[in-house]
């Protein structure tokens, strides 16, 4: 009989939870808070343990560099920008201290500091804004108001470098991948779409307040999805144009569903579609949502279908993604037909990207944890 080891079981269970993408997505703020707290503790222990003067600036640098780092897709670029800005600021600060000792003019030092920070302010509103902002902050840390000594400036520079190293080391600990956040947010929206579509088909449309709240929540997630797309494109091999197409289709689907919901509330006695059509669309939405949520063919129930775009897009609209519904149909039916087409094309595009939904390194870590258990 295998002996039960509670501590080993607890450690393996905790590791399984930590490496779970969904757990990290649900508790991203908590994990980031723990990461920042541990990085702060390490910076304090490192600087006080060897009695580094002005060690507080190492802790300040940790907060400046690691704060706000979230998704793995943009973490390297942002971390590099922050490190570069800090190093540039330290170099300029030391140069200001050096010129004060050579020339000895405090008014000139104030003027040079004002010019340096003004130049940083000029670039702070451009593409390299964060680098410029951190450069200005670090100038003040290292040089003070021009009254710091060379020794003080060098110690502060050393502390800044220590803080950068500690922050970058912790910024890669248990990262939150944008790909998973994108999948889970999209899956939640599709589940909500399926729920509303089912209510419309059953003749139970949303009341005004519920309608406004539901679509406000889905549109809010749609905005978040837009901000995640550049990071998703960097993390996995999905072209940004393909993500843009998915985003447009999802937005079009929400628009069609909102019009259907509004029409159903106003004309509840005149359903726009048959029960079979609504059931098929609802089932397709839920199937896509399950695949996005679990990222697994077996957990999704079946592999996402990838129908031929030619079989989806109506004649005369082959050049459009999703095409347009037959404009000879009456209003409510026109919208329902449009919604069905958007769902079909969205399913096709997502099915095409499904092999890229997993992070290779992250999947390998989860496999090792499962084998260890």
C-alpha positions as CSV (number, residue, x, y, z in Angstrom):
1,X,0.0,0.0,0.0
2,X,1.3,3.4,-0.9
3,X,2.0,5.5,2.1
4,X,0.1,8.8,2.2
5,X,2.4,11.8,2.5
6,X,0.2,14.8,3.4
7,X,3.0,17.4,2.9
8,X,3.9,16.1,-0.5
9,X,0.2,15.9,-1.4
10,X,-0.3,19.5,-0.2
11,X,2.7,20.8,-2.2
12,X,1.7,19.0,-5.4
13,X,-1.9,20.2,-5.0
14,X,-0.7,23.8,-4.5
15,X,1.6,23.5,-7.5
16,X,-1.3,22.2,-9.6
17,X,-3.4,25.2,-8.6
18,X,-0.7,27.8,-9.2
19,X,0.2,26.5,-12.7
20,X,-3.5,26.3,-13.7
21,X,-4.1,29.0,-16.3
22,X,-7.7,29.5,-15.2
23,X,-6.7,29.9,-11.5
24,X,-4.1,32.6,-12.6
25,X,-6.7,34.3,-14.6
26,X,-9.3,34.4,-11.8
27,X,-6.7,35.5,-9.2
28,X,-4.4,37.6,-11.2
29,X,-4.5,40.5,-8.8
30,X,-3.8,38.3,-5.8
31,X,-0.8,36.6,-7.5
32,X,0.6,39.9,-8.6
33,X,0.3,41.3,-5.1
34,X,2.2,38.3,-3.7
35,X,4.8,38.7,-6.4
36,X,5.4,42.4,-5.6
37,X,5.4,41.7,-1.9
38,X,8.0,39.0,-2.2
39,X,10.1,41.1,-4.5
40,X,10.0,44.0,-2.0
41,X,11.0,41.6,0.9
42,X,14.0,40.3,-1.1
43,X,15.1,43.8,-2.0
44,X,15.0,44.7,1.7
45,X,16.9,41.6,2.8
46,X,19.6,42.0,0.0
47,X,20.3,45.7,0.8
48,X,20.1,45.5,4.6
49,X,21.9,42.2,4.8
50,X,25.1,43.6,3.3
51,X,24.5,47.2,4.7
52,X,24.2,48.9,1.3
53,X,23.8,52.6,1.9
54,X,20.6,54.2,0.5
55,X,19.0,50.7,0.2
56,X,15.5,52.2,0.1
57,X,16.1,53.1,-3.5
58,X,16.4,49.4,-4.4
59,X,12.9,48.9,-3.0
60,X,11.6,52.0,-4.8
61,X,13.0,50.7,-8.1
62,X,11.4,47.3,-7.5
63,X,8.0,49.0,-7.3
64,X,8.6,51.2,-10.3
65,X,9.8,48.4,-12.5
66,X,7.5,45.5,-11.6
67,X,4.3,47.5,-11.0
68,X,1.7,46.8,-13.6
69,X,3.5,44.0,-15.4
70,X,0.8,41.5,-16.3
71,X,0.9,39.5,-19.5
72,X,3.8,37.5,-20.7
73,X,3.3,38.8,-24.3
74,X,4.3,42.4,-23.4
75,X,6.3,41.8,-20.2
76,X,9.7,41.6,-21.9
77,X,9.2,44.8,-23.9
78,X,7.9,46.7,-20.9
79,X,10.5,45.4,-18.6
80,X,13.3,46.3,-21.0
81,X,11.8,49.8,-21.4
82,X,11.7,50.3,-17.7
83,X,15.2,49.0,-17.2
84,X,16.5,51.2,-20.0
85,X,14.8,54.3,-18.6
86,X,16.2,53.6,-15.2
87,X,19.7,53.2,-16.5
88,X,19.5,56.3,-18.6
89,X,18.3,58.3,-15.6
90,X,21.1,57.0,-13.5
91,X,23.7,58.0,-16.1
92,X,22.3,61.5,-16.4
93,X,22.1,61.9,-12.7
94,X,25.7,61.0,-12.2
95,X,26.7,63.4,-15.0
96,X,24.9,66.2,-13.2
97,X,26.7,65.5,-10.0
98,X,30.0,65.3,-11.7
99,X,29.6,68.7,-13.5
100,X,28.6,70.3,-10.1
101,X,31.9,69.1,-8.6
102,X,33.8,70.4,-11.6
103,X,32.1,73.7,-12.2
104,X,30.6,74.3,-8.8
105,X,27.6,76.3,-9.9
106,X,24.4,75.3,-8.3
107,X,22.2,77.5,-10.5
108,X,23.7,75.9,-13.5
109,X,22.9,72.4,-12.0
110,X,19.3,73.4,-11.5
111,X,19.1,74.7,-15.0
112,X,20.6,71.5,-16.4
113,X,18.2,69.4,-14.4
114,X,15.2,71.4,-15.7
115,X,16.4,71.0,-19.2
116,X,17.0,67.2,-18.8
117,X,13.5,66.7,-17.3
118,X,12.0,68.9,-19.9
119,X,13.5,66.8,-22.7
120,X,12.1,63.7,-20.9
121,X,8.7,65.4,-20.7
122,X,8.8,66.1,-24.5
123,X,9.3,62.4,-25.2
124,X,7.0,61.2,-22.4
125,X,3.9,61.9,-24.5
126,X,5.3,59.9,-27.5
127,X,5.9,56.3,-28.3
128,X,8.8,56.0,-25.8
129,X,6.8,57.7,-23.1
130,X,7.5,55.3,-20.3
131,X,11.3,55.2,-20.9
132,X,11.3,59.0,-20.8
133,X,9.2,59.1,-17.6
134,X,11.5,56.7,-15.7
135,X,14.5,58.5,-17.0
136,X,13.3,61.7,-15.3
137,X,12.4,59.9,-12.1
138,X,15.8,58.2,-11.8
139,X,17.6,61.5,-12.4
140,X,15.9,62.8,-9.3
141,X,16.7,59.6,-7.4
142,X,20.4,59.7,-8.2
143,X,21.1,63.4,-8.3
144,X,18.6,64.7,-5.8
145,X,18.4,68.5,-6.4
146,X,22.0,68.5,-7.5
147,X,23.3,68.3,-3.9
148,X,24.2,64.6,-3.9
149,X,27.8,63.6,-3.7
150,X,29.5,61.2,-6.2
151,X,29.6,58.5,-3.6
152,X,25.9,58.9,-2.9
153,X,25.0,58.9,-6.5
154,X,27.0,55.7,-7.2
155,X,25.4,53.9,-4.2
156,X,22.0,55.0,-5.4
157,X,22.8,53.8,-9.0
158,X,23.9,50.5,-7.5
159,X,20.6,50.2,-5.6
160,X,18.7,51.0,-8.8
161,X,20.5,48.2,-10.6
162,X,19.8,45.8,-7.7
163,X,16.1,46.8,-7.8
164,X,16.0,46.2,-11.6
165,X,17.5,42.7,-11.3
166,X,15.1,41.7,-8.5
167,X,12.1,43.1,-10.2
168,X,12.8,41.4,-13.5
169,X,13.4,38.1,-11.8
170,X,10.0,38.2,-10.0
171,X,8.2,39.6,-13.0
172,X,8.6,36.2,-14.8
173,X,7.4,34.2,-11.8
174,X,3.9,32.7,-12.5
175,X,3.1,35.0,-15.4
176,X,-0.4,35.6,-16.6
177,X,-0.7,34.9,-20.3
178,X,-2.8,37.2,-22.4
179,X,-3.8,34.2,-24.5
180,X,-5.7,32.5,-21.6
181,X,-7.4,35.8,-20.6
182,X,-8.5,36.3,-24.2
183,X,-9.9,32.8,-24.4
184,X,-11.8,33.0,-21.0
185,X,-13.2,36.5,-21.7
186,X,-14.4,35.5,-25.2
187,X,-15.9,32.2,-23.8
188,X,-17.8,34.1,-21.2
189,X,-19.3,36.5,-23.8
190,X,-20.3,33.6,-26.0
191,X,-22.0,31.8,-23.1
192,X,-23.9,35.0,-22.4
193,X,-24.8,35.3,-26.1
194,X,-26.1,31.7,-26.0
195,X,-28.2,32.4,-22.9
196,X,-29.8,35.5,-24.4
197,X,-30.4,33.7,-27.8
198,X,-32.2,30.9,-25.9
199,X,-34.4,33.4,-24.1
200,X,-35.3,35.1,-27.3
201,X,-36.2,31.8,-28.9
202,X,-38.4,30.8,-26.0
203,X,-40.3,34.1,-26.2
204,X,-38.8,35.4,-22.9
205,X,-36.8,38.5,-24.0
206,X,-34.8,40.5,-21.5
207,X,-36.5,43.4,-19.8
208,X,-35.0,46.9,-20.3
209,X,-32.8,47.0,-17.2
210,X,-31.5,43.4,-17.7
211,X,-30.9,44.1,-21.4
212,X,-28.8,47.2,-20.7
213,X,-26.8,45.5,-17.9
214,X,-26.1,42.3,-20.0
215,X,-24.9,44.1,-23.1
216,X,-22.9,46.7,-21.1
217,X,-21.0,43.8,-19.5
218,X,-20.4,42.0,-22.8
219,X,-19.2,45.3,-24.5
220,X,-16.9,45.8,-21.5
221,X,-15.3,42.4,-22.1
222,X,-15.1,43.2,-25.8
223,X,-13.0,46.3,-25.0
224,X,-10.7,44.2,-22.8
225,X,-10.3,41.7,-25.6
226,X,-9.1,44.4,-27.9
227,X,-6.4,45.4,-25.5
228,X,-5.2,41.8,-25.1
229,X,-4.8,41.1,-28.9
230,X,-1.2,42.5,-29.3
231,X,0.0,40.4,-26.4
232,X,-1.8,37.3,-27.7
233,X,-0.2,37.7,-31.1
234,X,3.3,37.8,-29.4
235,X,2.6,34.8,-27.2
236,X,1.2,32.4,-29.8
237,X,1.5,32.0,-33.5
238,X,-1.7,33.8,-34.4
239,X,-1.4,36.7,-36.8
240,X,-2.8,40.0,-35.5
241,X,-5.0,40.3,-38.6
242,X,-6.7,37.0,-37.7
243,X,-7.4,38.3,-34.2
244,X,-8.7,41.5,-35.7
245,X,-11.1,39.5,-37.9
246,X,-12.3,37.5,-34.9
247,X,-12.8,40.8,-33.0
248,X,-14.9,42.3,-35.8
249,X,-17.0,39.2,-36.1
250,X,-17.6,39.1,-32.3
251,X,-18.6,42.8,-32.3
252,X,-20.9,42.2,-35.3
253,X,-22.4,39.2,-33.4
254,X,-23.1,41.3,-30.3
255,X,-24.7,44.0,-32.5
256,X,-27.0,41.5,-34.2
257,X,-28.0,39.9,-30.9
258,X,-28.7,43.3,-29.3
259,X,-31.0,44.2,-32.2
260,X,-32.7,40.8,-31.9
261,X,-33.2,41.3,-28.2
262,X,-34.6,44.7,-28.7
263,X,-36.9,43.6,-31.5
264,X,-38.1,40.6,-29.4
265,X,-38.9,42.8,-26.5
266,X,-41.0,45.1,-28.7
267,X,-42.7,42.4,-30.7
268,X,-42.7,39.3,-28.5
269,X,-45.7,37.9,-30.3
270,X,-43.8,37.6,-33.6
271,X,-40.8,35.3,-33.2
272,X,-38.1,35.9,-35.9
273,X,-37.0,32.3,-36.3
274,X,-37.8,28.7,-35.7
275,X,-36.9,26.8,-32.6
276,X,-34.5,24.5,-34.5
277,X,-32.5,27.5,-35.8
278,X,-32.2,29.0,-32.4
279,X,-31.2,25.7,-30.8
280,X,-28.5,25.1,-33.4
281,X,-27.0,28.6,-32.9
282,X,-27.2,28.3,-29.1
283,X,-25.5,24.9,-29.3
284,X,-22.7,26.2,-31.5
285,X,-22.1,29.2,-29.2
286,X,-21.8,26.9,-26.2
287,X,-19.6,24.4,-28.0
288,X,-17.2,27.2,-29.0
289,X,-17.3,28.6,-25.4
290,X,-16.4,25.2,-24.0
291,X,-13.5,24.7,-26.4
292,X,-12.2,28.2,-25.5
293,X,-12.6,27.6,-21.7
294,X,-10.9,24.2,-21.6
295,X,-8.7,24.4,-24.7
296,X,-9.2,20.7,-25.2
297,X,-11.1,18.7,-27.8
298,X,-12.2,16.2,-25.3
299,X,-13.4,18.8,-22.8
300,X,-15.1,20.7,-25.5
301,X,-17.2,17.7,-26.5
302,X,-16.1,17.7,-30.1
303,X,-13.6,19.4,-32.3
304,X,-14.6,22.8,-33.6
305,X,-16.0,22.5,-37.1
306,X,-14.2,24.6,-39.7
307,X,-16.8,24.9,-42.5
308,X,-15.8,26.2,-45.9
309,X,-16.2,30.0,-46.1
310,X,-17.8,29.5,-49.4
311,X,-20.6,27.5,-47.8
312,X,-21.2,30.3,-45.2
313,X,-20.9,33.6,-47.1
314,X,-23.9,34.2,-49.4
315,X,-23.4,34.7,-53.1
316,X,-22.4,38.2,-54.0
317,X,-20.5,38.7,-50.8
318,X,-17.5,36.3,-51.2
319,X,-15.0,39.1,-50.6
320,X,-16.5,39.9,-47.1
321,X,-15.8,38.2,-43.8
322,X,-19.2,37.0,-42.8
323,X,-20.9,38.6,-45.8
324,X,-24.4,40.0,-45.3
325,X,-27.8,38.4,-45.0
326,X,-30.4,38.3,-47.7
327,X,-31.9,41.8,-47.8
328,X,-35.1,40.4,-49.3
329,X,-36.1,38.9,-45.9
330,X,-38.3,40.9,-43.5
331,X,-36.6,42.9,-40.7
332,X,-36.5,40.5,-37.7
333,X,-35.8,37.5,-39.9
334,X,-33.1,39.5,-41.7
335,X,-31.3,40.1,-38.4
336,X,-31.7,36.5,-37.2
337,X,-30.2,35.3,-40.5
338,X,-27.3,37.8,-40.2
339,X,-26.6,36.6,-36.6
340,X,-26.5,32.9,-37.7
341,X,-24.0,33.8,-40.4
342,X,-21.8,35.6,-38.0
343,X,-21.8,32.7,-35.6
344,X,-20.8,30.3,-38.4
345,X,-17.9,32.4,-39.6
346,X,-16.8,33.1,-36.0
347,X,-16.8,29.3,-35.4
348,X,-14.7,28.8,-38.6
349,X,-12.1,31.4,-37.6
350,X,-11.8,30.2,-34.1
351,X,-11.6,26.6,-35.2
352,X,-8.7,27.6,-37.5
353,X,-6.8,29.1,-34.6
354,X,-7.5,26.3,-32.1
355,X,-4.1,24.6,-32.4
356,X,-2.4,27.8,-31.2
357,X,-4.4,28.2,-28.0
358,X,-1.8,26.6,-25.8
359,X,1.4,28.0,-24.4
360,X,4.1,25.4,-25.0
361,X,6.2,26.1,-21.9
362,X,3.2,26.5,-19.7
363,X,1.8,23.2,-20.9
364,X,5.1,21.4,-20.2
365,X,5.1,22.7,-16.6
366,X,1.6,21.5,-16.0
367,X,2.5,18.1,-17.5
368,X,5.5,17.8,-15.1
369,X,3.3,18.7,-12.1
370,X,0.7,16.0,-13.1
371,X,3.5,13.4,-13.5
372,X,4.9,14.3,-10.1
373,X,1.6,13.6,-8.4
